[in-house]
Amino acid sequence: MADEYPGLGKVLVIIPTYNEVENIEPIVRRLRTSVPETHILVADDNSPDGTGRLADDLAAADDHVHVNHRRGKEGLGAAYLDSFEWALEQGYDVVVEHDADGSHQPEQLPRLLKALVEGADMVKGSRWVPGGSIVNWPKSREFLSRGGSLYIQLMLGMPIKDVTGGLNAFKAPVLRDIISGGAIDRQGYGIQRDLTWQAYQKGYRIVEVPIDFIERERGDSKMGSHVVKEAIKSTTLMGLRHRGGQVKRFFNRLRGRRELDAG
């Protein structure tokens, strides 16, 4: 790691799983091939299909693979936040979020790590920047995803093109800081928006690098209409609070100027 990614230190890739027994072994193998020095934490939500047991077998055969056995399906946000705490306690210097289903390409992880070497605090693998792509998505889903990111940009004034993207890398001190406030969605996919928003609010340098996002070939997607509805609702509330705060600060400054002029 020191030669190809100087200064990064120990890297941990977190892979949340629920019923991913068909996908977890090839993803782990590809990650270990792509960046051999990296460590992997499989965060399994007590999958009934045996994903956790298979992850244990992988860990027994490779000391770079670890398993976080969770009590049950408590949401993507909870799985990540629990695993973030483990990663920080274990002293990892870089923490990466990575899907189990093959939608994220392990061979593109070096792009994110190189961006960290070059000075980024948080790196997002982005489908919507030049060079990024999606494969095997219907136009309706692409429209929904693009529209969701655009809606978040407009509501929060955050110039990130792929806010909801789930392939993200953080320097450990940055991750520790942005999760310390507690304003992170513990239930669903809103965690990606919240992590990005907290990093942006705190002034960290966020860099988007292009990735190829490929729809899963095996297993069932965890994305449903309820996830989309909840994301719209929570984003709207965040945006109203943010814009309301801006308006309040504007009028406070205006009132202050008038008082100075009157004095």
N, C-alpha and C positions, 0 to 999 in steps of 0.2 A: 504493500500500500504506500510505503514511504517513497518509492521510486516513481510510480505513475501518478500518485495523488499526494504530493508533498504537503505536509502540514495537517492533513485531515485526521490522522489517528485511526481509531477503531470505528468501523462502520457496522451498524446493525440494520438489517432490513426486516420490517415487521409485516407479516402476512396474516391477516385475519381470515379465519375459515369457519364455514358452517356447511356441512355436506359437500366437501370438495375432494372426496377421496380419489376421483378420477384425475384431478388436476394438480394436487399438491406435489407429488413426486417429480413430474417433469418441470414444474416451475422452480422447485428447489435445485434440481440438477442444472437447469439453465442459469440460474443466478450464481451458483458456485463456479460454473464454467466462465461466465461473463466477468465476474470480479472474484477471483479465487480467495482473496483475503477476507471477504466480507463474512459476517456472521448473520444468521437468520433466526428469527423468533416466529414460530407458528403460534398464533393466538387462536385456539380452537374453542368454540362455544358449545362444547359437549355434543359434537355432531353425532347423530344416531347412525350415520352411514360408516363410521369407523375411521374418519379422517384423523382424529386424535391418536388412535392406536398406530396408524401408519406413520404419523409424524414422530411418535416415540421411536419407531423402528429406524426412521431416518436419523434421528438424533443419536441413537445408540451406535450407528455406523459412522457418524461424522461429528467430531467435537465442535464444529462450527454451527451446528444446528441445535436449536433449543425449542422447548415447547412450553407454552403458557396454557394450562388446562383451566378453562373458566367454567363456572357452574352451569351456565345455560346461555340461551340466546337473549342477550340484554341490549343489543344494538351495536352498530358499527362504532359509534362514538365511544361507548363504554369500553369496547374491546381495545381500541387504540389508546385511550387515556390510561387504562390499566397497564398496557404494554409500554407506553411512554415512561411511566413511573419506574417500571422494571429496568428499562434501558438506561435511564439516568442513574439509578441506584448502582447499576453494574459498571458504570464509568465509560460508557460508549461516547465517542466524540461526535459522531454523525448518526442520525436516525432517519430511516427512509420508510415511507408508506408504500405498499405494493400489493396489488390485487392478486388473488390466487387463481383466477379463472382463465388466465392467458390473454386478457385484454391489454395488460401492460407487458411490454417486451423486455425481458431481463437484459437482452443485448444492448439496450439503450440506457441502462443505468449509468455507464461511464459518462454519458453526456451531462447527467445531473451532478455527478461527483466532480467533473472538471469545472463546471460552473461554480461550485463551492470553492474549489482551489483558486479560481480567478476572482474571488471576492464576494460572491453572493452569500447572504445569510440564510435565505430560504430559496429553494429552486422548485418550480412547478413544471412537470412534464405537461406540455400544452398541445391540445388537438387543434387549437384555433389560431396559432401563430403561423407565419409562413414556414412551410416545410412540414408542418403537422398534418395528420390525416386520420380518417376513420375508415374502417373496412367492415362491410357487411351490415351496415345500419340502414334501416328504411329512412326515407327523407323526413317522415314525421318525427322520428326520434331525434334526428340531427337538428331539426327545427326547434324541438323542445329543449335540447341541451344548449344550443347556441342562444336561444331566447332566454333561458334561465340565467346564463352568465351575463348577458346584456342587461337583464332586469336588475341583477345584483349591482352591476357597474353603475346603472342609473340611480338606484336607490341609495347606494352608499358612496358614490363618487370615487370608486376604487378602480384605477386603470389597469386591471388585470383581465386578460381576454378569456382565460379558462379558469374561472374562480372555483368551479365545482370539480375540477380534475382531481383524481385520487392518487396520482403518482407524484409524491412530494418528498423533498429531502431537506433536512434542517441541521444546522450546527447545534450541538447540544445546549450551549448556553442560551441560544435563541429560543429553542423549543421550551426549555425550562421557564423562561420569562413569559412566553406567550400563553402557556397553560396555567400560569400561577394565579391569574385573575379569576379563573373559574367560569368565565362566560363562554363556555364551549358546549355545543350540543352533544349530549351523551347518548342520544337515542339513534340517530340515523345519519344520513349523508350530509346533513348540515355541518358536520364537523369540519369538512373541507373548506366551506365558506368561512367558518368561524376562525379556524387557524390562520387562514390568509388575511382575514380582517384584522385580527389581533396583531399579526406581524406588520401589516401596513400601518395600523394606528400607532404602533410603537416606533415607527420609523426605520424598520429593518429593510435591507435591500432585497427585494424579491425579483428573481429572474425567471423568465419562462423560456424553456427550451423545447423545440419541436419533438413530438413523439408520434408514433403510429399506434393508434388505438384499434384493436381488432376484437370484434364481438366474439364472445365465448363460443366454443364448438361443443363443449361437453358440460352437462349439468344445467341447473336452472338459475336464471337471473334472480337476484334479490330485490330488484327495482320494481316497484308497483306504483299505481296511481296515487295511493295514500302517501307515498314518499314525496311525490311531486307536490301534492296539495299542501302537505305540512311545510315543505321548503318555501313555497310561495307565501304562506301565512307568516312564517317566522321571519322571512326576509323583509316582508312588508312592515312588520312591527319594528324590526331593526332600523329600516330606512326612515320610518316616521320619527323614531327617537333621534336618529342622527340628524335629519333635516330640521327637526324641531329644535335641537340643541344649537344648530347653526343660526337659526332665526333668533333665538333667545340671545346668543352672543352678539349678533349684529345690533339688536336693539339696545343691549347693555352698553356697547361701545358708542352708539349714537347718543344715548342718554348721558354718557360720560363726557362726550365732546360738548354737548349743550350746557352741562353744568360748568365746564371750564370756561366756555364763552361767556356765560352769565356772571361768572366770578370775576 
